[in-house]
């Protein structure tokens, strides 16, 4: 598999994870592999109710807290989904949500340079 095909496959498994676990997938998604890190950017993943809730500071905090907790609870399923595509040891997974742009960023760090595998 090429680097581009691998990035496309990551988008596919993350979209499936979001749909299966969170109830809906993003409207658009992009993944990039750089050295030992995979960046996944998702657009349009907030529901209409969450977008309305995000209009207040308290609502924004609530969405971030709930989304963070839900993602932490599903950490092993997310790892498994990523390892379907990249069978390397994941060191950490970070995520954050922007209620302003309705984006979610996920950063997955591996214990080795995975990008170099595509340059051989």
Biopython code that builds the backbone (N, CA, C, O; Angstrom):
import numpy as np
from Bio.PDB.StructureBuilder import StructureBuilder

atoms = [
    (1, "UNK", "N", (0.847, -1.172, 0.000)),
    (1, "UNK", "CA", (0.000, 0.000, 0.000)),
    (1, "UNK", "C", (0.903, 1.250, 0.000)),
    (1, "UNK", "O", (1.912, 1.286, 0.705)),
    (2, "UNK", "N", (0.539, 2.261, -0.785)),
    (2, "UNK", "CA", (1.293, 3.512, -0.808)),
    (2, "UNK", "C", (0.910, 4.366, 0.411)),
    (2, "UNK", "O", (-0.036, 4.055, 1.136)),
    (3, "UNK", "N", (1.670, 5.447, 0.612)),
    (3, "UNK", "CA", (1.357, 6.350, 1.715)),
    (3, "UNK", "C", (-0.043, 6.964, 1.532)),
    (3, "UNK", "O", (-0.812, 7.065, 2.487)),
    (4, "UNK", "N", (-0.358, 7.368, 0.311)),
    (4, "UNK", "CA", (-1.666, 7.952, 0.033)),
    (4, "UNK", "C", (-2.806, 6.954, 0.257)),
    (4, "UNK", "O", (-3.860, 7.307, 0.787)),
    (5, "UNK", "N", (-2.580, 5.714, -0.151)),
    (5, "UNK", "CA", (-3.601, 4.685, 0.063)),
    (5, "UNK", "C", (-3.781, 4.414, 1.559)),
    (5, "UNK", "O", (-4.898, 4.195, 2.028)),
    (6, "UNK", "N", (-2.677, 4.433, 2.296)),
    (6, "UNK", "CA", (-2.741, 4.211, 3.738)),
    (6, "UNK", "C", (-3.499, 5.353, 4.415)),
    (6, "UNK", "O", (-4.323, 5.116, 5.298)),
    (7, "UNK", "N", (-3.219, 6.589, 4.000)),
    (7, "UNK", "CA", (-3.939, 7.742, 4.567)),
    (7, "UNK", "C", (-5.436, 7.648, 4.241)),
    (7, "UNK", "O", (-6.272, 7.972, 5.085)),
    (8, "UNK", "N", (-5.771, 7.215, 3.042)),
    (8, "UNK", "CA", (-7.184, 7.048, 2.664)),
    (8, "UNK", "C", (-7.834, 5.954, 3.503)),
    (8, "UNK", "O", (-8.984, 6.091, 3.921)),
    (9, "UNK", "N", (-7.109, 4.880, 3.746)),
    (9, "UNK", "CA", (-7.646, 3.775, 4.558)),
    (9, "UNK", "C", (-7.856, 4.231, 6.011)),
    (9, "UNK", "O", (-8.830, 3.841, 6.654)),
    (10, "UNK", "N", (-6.931, 5.062, 6.521)),
    (10, "UNK", "CA", (-7.104, 5.617, 7.872)),
    (10, "UNK", "C", (-8.395, 6.429, 7.928)),
    (10, "UNK", "O", (-9.164, 6.298, 8.880)),
    (11, "UNK", "N", (-8.640, 7.260, 6.926)),
    (11, "UNK", "CA", (-9.883, 8.043, 6.873)),
    (11, "UNK", "C", (-11.101, 7.124, 6.907)),
    (11, "UNK", "O", (-12.087, 7.399, 7.592)),
    (12, "UNK", "N", (-11.015, 6.042, 6.166)),
    (12, "UNK", "CA", (-12.125, 5.088, 6.102)),
    (12, "UNK", "C", (-12.404, 4.456, 7.472)),
    (12, "UNK", "O", (-13.557, 4.402, 7.901)),
    (13, "UNK", "N", (-11.355, 3.975, 8.164)),
    (13, "UNK", "CA", (-11.589, 3.297, 9.451)),
    (13, "UNK", "C", (-11.998, 4.295, 10.539)),
    (13, "UNK", "O", (-12.787, 3.955, 11.421)),
    (14, "UNK", "N", (-11.468, 5.523, 10.485)),
    (14, "UNK", "CA", (-11.855, 6.524, 11.486)),
    (14, "UNK", "C", (-13.311, 6.956, 11.256)),
    (14, "UNK", "O", (-14.059, 7.136, 12.217)),
    (15, "UNK", "N", (-13.710, 7.119, 10.011)),
    (15, "UNK", "CA", (-15.108, 7.454, 9.706)),
    (15, "UNK", "C", (-16.039, 6.350, 10.199)),
    (15, "UNK", "O", (-17.090, 6.625, 10.778)),
    (16, "UNK", "N", (-15.645, 5.107, 9.966)),
    (16, "UNK", "CA", (-16.447, 3.964, 10.440)),
    (16, "UNK", "C", (-16.505, 3.950, 11.972)),
    (16, "UNK", "O", (-17.564, 3.711, 12.551)),
    (17, "UNK", "N", (-15.367, 4.206, 12.626)),
    (17, "UNK", "CA", (-15.325, 4.266, 14.089)),
    (17, "UNK", "C", (-16.282, 5.339, 14.597)),
    (17, "UNK", "O", (-17.077, 5.089, 15.504)),
    (18, "UNK", "N", (-16.205, 6.540, 14.010)),
    (18, "UNK", "CA", (-17.066, 7.646, 14.450)),
    (18, "UNK", "C", (-18.543, 7.302, 14.259)),
    (18, "UNK", "O", (-19.369, 7.578, 15.129)),
    (19, "UNK", "N", (-18.868, 6.701, 13.117)),
    (19, "UNK", "CA", (-20.266, 6.340, 12.847)),
    (19, "UNK", "C", (-20.745, 5.255, 13.799)),
    (19, "UNK", "O", (-21.847, 5.340, 14.342)),
    (20, "UNK", "N", (-19.916, 4.236, 13.999)),
    (20, "UNK", "CA", (-20.319, 3.111, 14.852)),
    (20, "UNK", "C", (-20.360, 3.498, 16.328)),
    (20, "UNK", "O", (-21.273, 3.095, 17.048)),
    (21, "UNK", "N", (-19.372, 4.280, 16.785)),
    (21, "UNK", "CA", (-19.282, 4.563, 18.209)),
    (21, "UNK", "C", (-19.985, 5.856, 18.605)),
    (21, "UNK", "O", (-20.667, 5.903, 19.629)),
    (22, "UNK", "N", (-19.824, 6.911, 17.795)),
    (22, "UNK", "CA", (-20.385, 8.208, 18.165)),
    (22, "UNK", "C", (-21.754, 8.459, 17.519)),
    (22, "UNK", "O", (-22.427, 9.437, 17.843)),
    (23, "UNK", "N", (-22.153, 7.585, 16.621)),
    (23, "UNK", "CA", (-23.481, 7.712, 16.040)),
    (23, "UNK", "C", (-23.524, 8.377, 14.679)),
    (23, "UNK", "O", (-24.531, 8.296, 13.975)),
    (24, "UNK", "N", (-22.445, 9.029, 14.308)),
    (24, "UNK", "CA", (-22.374, 9.620, 12.971)),
    (24, "UNK", "C", (-20.921, 9.935, 12.640)),
    (24, "UNK", "O", (-20.106, 10.216, 13.519)),
    (25, "UNK", "N", (-20.631, 9.880, 11.373)),
    (25, "UNK", "CA", (-19.278, 10.179, 10.917)),
    (25, "UNK", "C", (-19.154, 11.629, 10.512)),
    (25, "UNK", "O", (-20.152, 12.347, 10.446)),
    (26, "UNK", "N", (-17.923, 12.072, 10.237)),
    (26, "UNK", "CA", (-17.725, 13.460, 9.813)),
    (26, "UNK", "C", (-18.204, 13.666, 8.375)),
    (26, "UNK", "O", (-18.335, 12.713, 7.607)),
    (27, "UNK", "N", (-18.461, 14.919, 8.032)),
    (27, "UNK", "CA", (-18.838, 15.231, 6.639)),
    (27, "UNK", "C", (-17.621, 15.138, 5.725)),
    (27, "UNK", "O", (-17.732, 14.776, 4.554)),
    (28, "UNK", "N", (-16.474, 15.467, 6.275)),
    (28, "UNK", "CA", (-15.225, 15.428, 5.501)),
    (28, "UNK", "C", (-14.102, 15.021, 6.449)),
    (28, "UNK", "O", (-14.135, 15.349, 7.635)),
    (29, "UNK", "N", (-13.119, 14.311, 5.927)),
    (29, "UNK", "CA", (-12.017, 13.843, 6.767)),
    (29, "UNK", "C", (-10.740, 13.807, 5.943)),
    (29, "UNK", "O", (-10.768, 13.579, 4.733)),
    (30, "UNK", "N", (-9.628, 14.034, 6.616)),
    (30, "UNK", "CA", (-8.326, 13.978, 5.955)),
    (30, "UNK", "C", (-7.323, 13.398, 6.954)),
    (30, "UNK", "O", (-7.402, 13.688, 8.147)),
    (31, "UNK", "N", (-6.403, 12.600, 6.487)),
    (31, "UNK", "CA", (-5.358, 12.032, 7.340)),
    (31, "UNK", "C", (-4.002, 12.247, 6.677)),
    (31, "UNK", "O", (-3.874, 12.144, 5.457)),
    (32, "UNK", "N", (-3.007, 12.542, 7.483)),
    (32, "UNK", "CA", (-1.643, 12.736, 6.992)),
    (32, "UNK", "C", (-0.681, 11.986, 7.899)),
    (32, "UNK", "O", (-0.795, 12.017, 9.124)),
    (33, "UNK", "N", (0.260, 11.317, 7.269)),
    (33, "UNK", "CA", (1.314, 10.616, 7.997)),
    (33, "UNK", "C", (2.574, 11.458, 7.889)),
    (33, "UNK", "O", (2.988, 11.846, 6.797)),
    (34, "UNK", "N", (3.185, 11.739, 9.060)),
    (34, "UNK", "CA", (4.429, 12.494, 9.083)),
    (34, "UNK", "C", (5.339, 11.909, 10.163)),
    (34, "UNK", "O", (5.032, 11.971, 11.353)),
    (35, "UNK", "N", (6.448, 11.348, 9.732)),
    (35, "UNK", "CA", (7.399, 10.697, 10.646)),
    (35, "UNK", "C", (6.694, 9.617, 11.482)),
    (35, "UNK", "O", (6.208, 8.625, 10.939)),
    (36, "UNK", "N", (6.643, 9.821, 12.801)),
    (36, "UNK", "CA", (6.024, 8.826, 13.682)),
    (36, "UNK", "C", (4.620, 9.224, 14.126)),
    (36, "UNK", "O", (4.111, 8.707, 15.120)),
    (37, "UNK", "N", (3.990, 10.149, 13.385)),
    (37, "UNK", "CA", (2.695, 10.704, 13.787)),
    (37, "UNK", "C", (1.684, 10.608, 12.638)),
    (37, "UNK", "O", (2.026, 10.773, 11.467)),
    (38, "UNK", "N", (0.446, 10.339, 13.009)),
    (38, "UNK", "CA", (-0.674, 10.423, 12.066)),
    (38, "UNK", "C", (-1.605, 11.518, 12.566)),
    (38, "UNK", "O", (-2.031, 11.506, 13.721)),
    (39, "UNK", "N", (-1.915, 12.462, 11.685)),
    (39, "UNK", "CA", (-2.869, 13.534, 11.988)),
    (39, "UNK", "C", (-4.172, 13.225, 11.260)),
    (39, "UNK", "O", (-4.176, 12.953, 10.059)),
    (40, "UNK", "N", (-5.273, 13.269, 11.995)),
    (40, "UNK", "CA", (-6.590, 13.063, 11.392)),
    (40, "UNK", "C", (-7.425, 14.293, 11.687)),
    (40, "UNK", "O", (-7.624, 14.664, 12.843)),
    (41, "UNK", "N", (-7.911, 14.921, 10.625)),
    (41, "UNK", "CA", (-8.740, 16.124, 10.775)),
    (41, "UNK", "C", (-10.133, 15.828, 10.237)),
    (41, "UNK", "O", (-10.300, 15.375, 9.104)),
    (42, "UNK", "N", (-11.125, 16.095, 11.074)),
    (42, "UNK", "CA", (-12.509, 15.814, 10.694)),
    (42, "UNK", "C", (-13.313, 17.112, 10.720)),
    (42, "UNK", "O", (-13.201, 17.906, 11.654)),
    (43, "UNK", "N", (-14.112, 17.312, 9.699)),
    (43, "UNK", "CA", (-14.976, 18.483, 9.617)),
    (43, "UNK", "C", (-16.431, 18.046, 9.696)),
    (43, "UNK", "O", (-16.805, 16.979, 9.211)),
    (44, "UNK", "N", (-17.244, 18.899, 10.319)),
    (44, "UNK", "CA", (-18.699, 18.660, 10.321)),
    (44, "UNK", "C", (-19.112, 17.450, 11.123)),
    (44, "UNK", "O", (-19.980, 16.690, 10.693)),
    (45, "UNK", "N", (-18.517, 17.256, 12.266)),
    (45, "UNK", "CA", (-18.884, 16.073, 13.051)),
    (45, "UNK", "C", (-19.875, 16.386, 14.170)),
    (45, "UNK", "O", (-20.420, 15.472, 14.789)),
    (46, "UNK", "N", (-20.113, 17.685, 14.436)),
    (46, "UNK", "CA", (-21.083, 18.037, 15.475)),
    (46, "UNK", "C", (-22.505, 17.885, 14.951)),
    (46, "UNK", "O", (-22.787, 18.174, 13.787)),
    (47, "UNK", "N", (-23.398, 17.428, 15.827)),
    (47, "UNK", "CA", (-24.810, 17.341, 15.442)),
    (47, "UNK", "C", (-25.405, 18.749, 15.438)),
    (47, "UNK", "O", (-24.792, 19.686, 15.951)),
    (48, "UNK", "N", (-26.581, 18.896, 14.867)),
    (48, "UNK", "CA", (-27.260, 20.199, 14.857)),
    (48, "UNK", "C", (-27.537, 20.662, 16.294)),
    (48, "UNK", "O", (-27.417, 21.848, 16.598)),
    (49, "UNK", "N", (-27.900, 19.742, 17.158)),
    (49, "UNK", "CA", (-28.165, 20.083, 18.565)),
    (49, "UNK", "C", (-26.881, 20.566, 19.246)),
    (49, "UNK", "O", (-26.914, 21.522, 20.020)),
    (50, "UNK", "N", (-25.749, 19.911, 18.962)),
    (50, "UNK", "CA", (-24.477, 20.330, 19.558)),
    (50, "UNK", "C", (-24.066, 21.713, 19.043)),
    (50, "UNK", "O", (-23.531, 22.521, 19.802)),
    (51, "UNK", "N", (-24.311, 21.988, 17.767)),
    (51, "UNK", "CA", (-23.974, 23.303, 17.213)),
    (51, "UNK", "C", (-24.780, 24.391, 17.901)),
    (51, "UNK", "O", (-24.268, 25.479, 18.165)),
    (52, "UNK", "N", (-26.036, 24.097, 18.189)),
    (52, "UNK", "CA", (-26.877, 25.052, 18.907)),
    (52, "UNK", "C", (-26.383, 25.233, 20.335)),
    (52, "UNK", "O", (-26.329, 26.353, 20.843)),
    (53, "UNK", "N", (-26.025, 24.138, 20.974)),
    (53, "UNK", "CA", (-25.505, 24.165, 22.344)),
    (53, "UNK", "C", (-24.186, 24.942, 22.406)),
    (53, "UNK", "O", (-23.900, 25.601, 23.406)),
    (54, "UNK", "N", (-23.395, 24.868, 21.351)),
    (54, "UNK", "CA", (-22.081, 25.518, 21.314)),
    (54, "UNK", "C", (-22.162, 27.041, 21.233)),
    (54, "UNK", "O", (-21.133, 27.716, 21.266)),
    (55, "UNK", "N", (-23.352, 27.578, 21.130)),
    (55, "UNK", "CA", (-23.497, 29.033, 21.051)),
    (55, "UNK", "C", (-23.250, 29.715, 22.386)),
    (55, "UNK", "O", (-23.107, 30.936, 22.443)),
    (56, "UNK", "N", (-23.197, 28.929, 23.469)),
    (56, "UNK", "CA", (-22.906, 29.503, 24.786)),
    (56, "UNK", "C", (-21.598, 28.910, 25.312)),
    (56, "UNK", "O", (-21.184, 27.824, 24.908)),
    (57, "UNK", "N", (-20.960, 29.646, 26.222)),
    (57, "UNK", "CA", (-19.706, 29.187, 26.816)),
    (57, "UNK", "C", (-19.908, 27.878, 27.576)),
    (57, "UNK", "O", (-19.116, 26.944, 27.450)),
    (58, "UNK", "N", (-20.978, 27.826, 28.362)),
    (58, "UNK", "CA", (-21.266, 26.592, 29.112)),
    (58, "UNK", "C", (-21.519, 25.419, 28.162)),
    (58, "UNK", "O", (-21.088, 24.295, 28.419)),
    (59, "UNK", "N", (-22.214, 25.695, 27.078)),
    (59, "UNK", "CA", (-22.489, 24.642, 26.097)),
    (59, "UNK", "C", (-21.221, 24.129, 25.446)),
    (59, "UNK", "O", (-21.059, 22.927, 25.240)),
    (60, "UNK", "N", (-20.321, 25.048, 25.124)),
    (60, "UNK", "CA", (-19.043, 24.665, 24.531)),
    (60, "UNK", "C", (-18.257, 23.776, 25.474)),
    (60, "UNK", "O", (-17.718, 22.745, 25.070)),
    (61, "UNK", "N", (-18.193, 24.184, 26.739)),
    (61, "UNK", "CA", (-17.468, 23.377, 27.728)),
    (61, "UNK", "C", (-18.088, 21.992, 27.879)),
    (61, "UNK", "O", (-17.377, 20.994, 27.992)),
    (62, "UNK", "N", (-19.403, 21.940, 27.878)),
    (62, "UNK", "CA", (-20.102, 20.666, 28.017)),
    (62, "UNK", "C", (-19.798, 19.739, 26.830)),
    (62, "UNK", "O", (-19.516, 18.557, 27.024)),
    (63, "UNK", "N", (-19.855, 20.268, 25.621)),
    (63, "UNK", "CA", (-19.567, 19.462, 24.426)),
    (63, "UNK", "C", (-18.142, 18.932, 24.475)),
    (63, "UNK", "O", (-17.905, 17.751, 24.223)),
    (64, "UNK", "N", (-17.194, 19.805, 24.800)),
    (64, "UNK", "CA", (-15.790, 19.379, 24.862)),
    (64, "UNK", "C", (-15.594, 18.289, 25.915)),
    (64, "UNK", "O", (-14.878, 17.315, 25.686)),
    (65, "UNK", "N", (-16.231, 18.460, 27.061)),
    (65, "UNK", "CA", (-16.099, 17.486, 28.146)),
    (65, "UNK", "C", (-16.715, 16.139, 27.749)),
    (65, "UNK", "O", (-16.098, 15.092, 27.945)),
    (66, "UNK", "N", (-17.904, 16.166, 27.203)),
    (66, "UNK", "CA", (-18.577, 14.918, 26.812)),
    (66, "UNK", "C", (-17.818, 14.223, 25.688)),
    (66, "UNK", "O", (-17.575, 13.018, 25.753)),
    (67, "UNK", "N", (-17.445, 14.977, 24.659)),
    (67, "UNK", "CA", (-16.717, 14.382, 23.532)),
    (67, "UNK", "C", (-15.388, 13.787, 23.979)),
    (67, "UNK", "O", (-14.986, 12.720, 23.514)),
    (68, "UNK", "N", (-14.713, 14.486, 24.884)),
    (68, "UNK", "CA", (-13.442, 13.992, 25.391)),
    (68, "UNK", "C", (-13.632, 12.685, 26.166)),
    (68, "UNK", "O", (-12.885, 11.726, 25.975)),
    (69, "UNK", "N", (-14.626, 12.661, 27.030)),
    (69, "UNK", "CA", (-14.904, 11.443, 27.817)),
    (69, "UNK", "C", (-15.305, 10.280, 26.918)),
    (69, "UNK", "O", (-14.837, 9.158, 27.111)),
    (70, "UNK", "N", (-16.159, 10.537, 25.945)),
    (70, "UNK", "CA", (-16.583, 9.470, 25.037)),
    (70, "UNK", "C", (-15.401, 8.916, 24.261)),
    (70, "UNK", "O", (-15.284, 7.705, 24.069)),
    (71, "UNK", "N", (-14.523, 9.811, 23.814)),
    (71, "UNK", "CA", (-13.349, 9.366, 23.049)),
    (71, "UNK", "C", (-12.401, 8.557, 23.941)),
    (71, "UNK", "O", (-11.845, 7.546, 23.510)),
    (72, "UNK", "N", (-12.224, 9.008, 25.181)),
    (72, "UNK", "CA", (-11.370, 8.258, 26.119)),
    (72, "UNK", "C", (-11.930, 6.866, 26.378)),
    (72, "UNK", "O", (-11.174, 5.898, 26.462)),
    (73, "UNK", "N", (-13.233, 6.759, 26.504)),
    (73, "UNK", "CA", (-13.881, 5.463, 26.736)),
    (73, "UNK", "C", (-13.684, 4.520, 25.557)),
    (73, "UNK", "O", (-13.637, 3.302, 25.729)),
    (74, "UNK", "N", (-13.569, 5.081, 24.371)),
    (74, "UNK", "CA", (-13.430, 4.269, 23.159)),
    (74, "UNK", "C", (-11.982, 4.168, 22.696)),
    (74, "UNK", "O", (-11.718, 3.794, 21.554)),
    (75, "UNK", "N", (-11.058, 4.495, 23.565)),
    (75, "UNK", "CA", (-9.645, 4.516, 23.190)),
    (75, "UNK", "C", (-9.175, 3.187, 22.604)),
    (75, "UNK", "O", (-8.477, 3.173, 21.590)),
    (76, "UNK", "N", (-9.545, 2.082, 23.222)),
    (76, "UNK", "CA", (-9.070, 0.788, 22.720)),
    (76, "UNK", "C", (-9.665, 0.468, 21.345)),
    (76, "UNK", "O", (-8.979, -0.107, 20.501)),
    (77, "UNK", "N", (-10.927, 0.830, 21.109)),
    (77, "UNK", "CA", (-11.532, 0.599, 19.793)),
    (77, "UNK", "C", (-10.859, 1.472, 18.733)),
    (77, "UNK", "O", (-10.651, 1.037, 17.601)),
    (78, "UNK", "N", (-10.520, 2.711, 19.114)),
    (78, "UNK", "CA", (-9.857, 3.599, 18.157)),
    (78, "UNK", "C", (-8.466, 3.058, 17.816)),
    (78, "UNK", "O", (-8.068, 3.032, 16.651)),
    (79, "UNK", "N", (-7.729, 2.624, 18.855)),
    (79, "UNK", "CA", (-6.403, 2.027, 18.613)),
    (79, "UNK", "C", (-6.501, 0.832, 17.666)),
    (79, "UNK", "O", (-5.705, 0.682, 16.739)),
    (80, "UNK", "N", (-7.497, -0.007, 17.924)),
    (80, "UNK", "CA", (-7.687, -1.190, 17.099)),
    (80, "UNK", "C", (-7.963, -0.791, 15.643)),
    (80, "UNK", "O", (-7.436, -1.409, 14.718)),
    (81, "UNK", "N", (-8.779, 0.227, 15.446)),
    (81, "UNK", "CA", (-9.093, 0.690, 14.089)),
    (81, "UNK", "C", (-7.834, 1.187, 13.381)),
    (81, "UNK", "O", (-7.607, 0.865, 12.215)),
    (82, "UNK", "N", (-7.021, 1.965, 14.082)),
    (82, "UNK", "CA", (-5.780, 2.469, 13.472)),
    (82, "UNK", "C", (-4.808, 1.321, 13.209)),
    (82, "UNK", "O", (-4.147, 1.290, 12.171)),
    (83, "UNK", "N", (-4.721, 0.383, 14.145)),
    (83, "UNK", "CA", (-3.802, -0.748, 13.970)),
    (83, "UNK", "C", (-4.240, -1.695, 12.851)),
    (83, "UNK", "O", (-3.429, -2.483, 12.364)),
    (84, "UNK", "N", (-5.501, -1.630, 12.439)),
    (84, "UNK", "CA", (-5.933, -2.387, 11.252)),
    (84, "UNK", "C", (-5.163, -1.909, 10.025)),
    (84, "UNK", "O", (-4.874, -2.690, 9.119)),
    (85, "UNK", "N", (-4.839, -0.637, 10.007)),
    (85, "UNK", "CA", (-4.174, -0.025, 8.851)),
    (85, "UNK", "C", (-2.665, 0.030, 9.059)),
    (85, "UNK", "O", (-1.896, -0.281, 8.149)),
    (86, "UNK", "N", (-2.247, 0.422, 10.250)),
    (86, "UNK", "CA", (-0.817, 0.549, 10.573)),
    (86, "UNK", "C", (-0.535, -0.339, 11.786)),
    (86, "UNK", "O", (-0.789, 0.061, 12.923)),
    (87, "UNK", "N", (-0.016, -1.527, 11.547)),
    (87, "UNK", "CA", (0.222, -2.452, 12.664)),
    (87, "UNK", "C", (1.526, -2.153, 13.408)),
    (87, "UNK", "O", (2.431, -2.987, 13.443)),
    (88, "UNK", "N", (1.615, -0.968, 13.998)),
    (88, "UNK", "CA", (2.779, -0.565, 14.790)),
    (88, "UNK", "C", (2.286, -0.153, 16.175)),
    (88, "UNK", "O", (1.096, 0.088, 16.378)),
    (89, "UNK", "N", (3.218, -0.077, 17.120)),
    (89, "UNK", "CA", (2.862, 0.241, 18.497)),
    (89, "UNK", "C", (2.496, 1.717, 18.655)),
    (89, "UNK", "O", (3.311, 2.597, 18.379)),
    (90, "UNK", "N", (1.276, 1.981, 19.096)),
    (90, "UNK", "CA", (0.811, 3.344, 19.342)),
    (90, "UNK", "C", (1.229, 3.749, 20.748)),
    (90, "UNK", "O", (0.942, 3.051, 21.721)),
    (91, "UNK", "N", (1.914, 4.891, 20.844)),
    (91, "UNK", "CA", (2.346, 5.408, 22.146)),
    (91, "UNK", "C", (1.240, 6.226, 22.798)),
    (91, "UNK", "O", (0.930, 6.046, 23.975)),
    (92, "UNK", "N", (0.645, 7.135, 22.012)),
    (92, "UNK", "CA", (-0.400, 7.987, 22.583)),
    (92, "UNK", "C", (-1.364, 8.471, 21.516)),
    (92, "UNK", "O", (-1.064, 8.479, 20.322)),
    (93, "UNK", "N", (-2.533, 8.872, 21.991)),
    (93, "UNK", "CA", (-3.565, 9.436, 21.120)),
    (93, "UNK", "C", (-4.077, 10.704, 21.792)),
    (93, "UNK", "O", (-4.510, 10.680, 22.944)),
    (94, "UNK", "N", (-4.020, 11.804, 21.062)),
    (94, "UNK", "CA", (-4.526, 13.086, 21.554)),
    (94, "UNK", "C", (-5.672, 13.518, 20.646)),
    (94, "UNK", "O", (-5.658, 13.257, 19.443)),
    (95, "UNK", "N", (-6.663, 14.181, 21.236)),
    (95, "UNK", "CA", (-7.740, 14.712, 20.396)),
    (95, "UNK", "C", (-8.272, 16.005, 20.996)),
    (95, "UNK", "O", (-8.206, 16.230, 22.204)),
    (96, "UNK", "N", (-8.794, 16.838, 20.125)),
    (96, "UNK", "CA", (-9.455, 18.060, 20.576)),
    (96, "UNK", "C", (-10.552, 18.407, 19.585)),
    (96, "UNK", "O", (-10.518, 18.029, 18.413)),
    (97, "UNK", "N", (-11.514, 19.133, 20.098)),
    (97, "UNK", "CA", (-12.685, 19.510, 19.334)),
    (97, "UNK", "C", (-12.766, 21.023, 19.283)),
    (97, "UNK", "O", (-12.559, 21.694, 20.294)),
    (98, "UNK", "N", (-13.067, 21.563, 18.109)),
    (98, "UNK", "CA", (-13.354, 22.995, 17.994)),
    (98, "UNK", "C", (-14.849, 23.147, 17.762)),
    (98, "UNK", "O", (-15.387, 22.682, 16.758)),
    (99, "UNK", "N", (-15.506, 23.802, 18.703)),
    (99, "UNK", "CA", (-16.938, 24.042, 18.529)),
    (99, "UNK", "C", (-17.178, 25.241, 17.618)),
    (99, "UNK", "O", (-18.300, 25.462, 17.163)),
    (100, "UNK", "N", (-16.131, 26.014, 17.351)),
    (100, "UNK", "CA", (-16.255, 27.170, 16.450)),
    (100, "UNK", "C", (-16.294, 26.710, 15.004)),
    (100, "UNK", "O", (-17.118, 27.182, 14.219)),
    (101, "UNK", "N", (-15.403, 25.788, 14.649)),
    (101, "UNK", "CA", (-15.330, 25.313, 13.261)),
    (101, "UNK", "C", (-15.942, 23.929, 13.088)),
    (101, "UNK", "O", (-15.975, 23.406, 11.974)),
    (102, "UNK", "N", (-16.426, 23.330, 14.165)),
    (102, "UNK", "CA", (-16.989, 21.972, 14.143)),
    (102, "UNK", "C", (-15.971, 20.961, 13.619)),
    (102, "UNK", "O", (-16.302, 20.050, 12.860)),
    (103, "UNK", "N", (-14.706, 21.153, 14.054)),
    (103, "UNK", "CA", (-13.634, 20.255, 13.644)),
    (103, "UNK", "C", (-13.167, 19.410, 14.825)),
    (103, "UNK", "O", (-13.297, 19.803, 15.984)),
    (104, "UNK", "N", (-12.635, 18.268, 14.508)),
    (104, "UNK", "CA", (-11.990, 17.416, 15.499)),
    (104, "UNK", "C", (-10.627, 17.042, 14.937)),
    (104, "UNK", "O", (-10.505, 16.618, 13.788)),
    (105, "UNK", "N", (-9.619, 17.205, 15.757)),
    (105, "UNK", "CA", (-8.259, 16.832, 15.383)),
    (105, "UNK", "C", (-7.830, 15.670, 16.278)),
    (105, "UNK", "O", (-7.988, 15.720, 17.497)),
    (106, "UNK", "N", (-7.289, 14.633, 15.661)),
    (106, "UNK", "CA", (-6.749, 13.502, 16.405)),
    (106, "UNK", "C", (-5.294, 13.324, 15.985)),
    (106, "UNK", "O", (-4.977, 13.301, 14.795)),
    (107, "UNK", "N", (-4.428, 13.199, 16.962)),
    (107, "UNK", "CA", (-3.000, 12.976, 16.704)),
    (107, "UNK", "C", (-2.619, 11.634, 17.325)),
    (107, "UNK", "O", (-2.783, 11.422, 18.526)),
    (108, "UNK", "N", (-2.113, 10.744, 16.495)),
    (108, "UNK", "CA", (-1.706, 9.412, 16.946)),
    (108, "UNK", "C", (-0.184, 9.313, 16.815)),
    (108, "UNK", "O", (0.375, 9.530, 15.740)),
    (109, "UNK", "N", (0.474, 8.982, 17.926)),
    (109, "UNK", "CA", (1.935, 8.896, 17.938)),
    (109, "UNK", "C", (2.362, 7.429, 18.063)),
    (109, "UNK", "O", (1.857, 6.691, 18.909)),
    (110, "UNK", "N", (3.302, 7.026, 17.203)),
    (110, "UNK", "CA", (3.810, 5.652, 17.200)),
    (110, "UNK", "C", (5.215, 5.613, 17.788)),
    (110, "UNK", "O", (5.859, 6.651, 17.943)),
    (111, "UNK", "N", (5.683, 4.418, 18.112)),
    (111, "UNK", "CA", (7.021, 4.277, 18.682)),
    (111, "UNK", "C", (8.111, 4.153, 17.621)),
    (111, "UNK", "O", (9.269, 3.893, 17.947)),
    (112, "UNK", "N", (7.745, 4.337, 16.354)),
    (112, "UNK", "CA", (8.716, 4.279, 15.270)),
    (112, "UNK", "C", (8.273, 5.208, 14.139)),
    (112, "UNK", "O", (7.116, 5.623, 14.073)),
    (113, "UNK", "N", (9.205, 5.520, 13.266)),
    (113, "UNK", "CA", (8.894, 6.348, 12.104)),
    (113, "UNK", "C", (8.137, 5.481, 11.099)),
    (113, "UNK", "O", (8.730, 4.610, 10.462)),
    (114, "UNK", "N", (6.863, 5.708, 10.958)),
    (114, "UNK", "CA", (6.062, 4.897, 10.032)),
    (114, "UNK", "C", (6.126, 5.452, 8.610)),
    (114, "UNK", "O", (5.897, 4.718, 7.648)),
    (115, "UNK", "N", (6.433, 6.727, 8.474)),
    (115, "UNK", "CA", (6.497, 7.325, 7.139)),
    (115, "UNK", "C", (7.645, 6.742, 6.324)),
    (115, "UNK", "O", (7.536, 6.603, 5.106)),
    (116, "UNK", "N", (8.733, 6.404, 6.986)),
    (116, "UNK", "CA", (9.907, 5.892, 6.286)),
    (116, "UNK", "C", (9.605, 4.569, 5.582)),
    (116, "UNK", "O", (10.282, 4.216, 4.617)),
    (117, "UNK", "N", (8.605, 3.841, 6.050)),
    (117, "UNK", "CA", (8.232, 2.560, 5.438)),
    (117, "UNK", "C", (7.743, 2.744, 4.000)),
    (117, "UNK", "O", (7.816, 1.820, 3.190)),
    (118, "UNK", "N", (7.242, 3.949, 3.689)),
    (118, "UNK", "CA", (6.714, 4.200, 2.355)),
    (118, "UNK", "C", (7.788, 4.697, 1.395)),
    (118, "UNK", "O", (7.553, 4.778, 0.189)),
    (119, "UNK", "N", (8.953, 5.026, 1.916)),
    (119, "UNK", "CA", (10.023, 5.551, 1.074)),
    (119, "UNK", "C", (10.961, 4.467, 0.571)),
    (119, "UNK", "O", (11.918, 4.757, -0.148)),
    (120, "UNK", "N", (10.695, 3.221, 0.943)),
    (120, "UNK", "CA", (11.584, 2.117, 0.528)),
    (120, "UNK", "C", (11.257, 1.657, -0.866)),
    (120, "UNK", "O", (11.898, 0.740, -1.380)),
]
sb = StructureBuilder()
sb.init_structure("model")
sb.init_model(0)
sb.init_chain("A")
sb.init_seg("    ")
for serial, (resi, resn, name, xyz) in enumerate(atoms, 1):
    if name == "N":
        sb.init_residue(resn, " ", resi, " ")
    sb.init_atom(name, np.array(xyz, "f"), 0.0, 1.0, " ", f" {name:<3s}", serial, name[0])
structure = sb.get_structure()
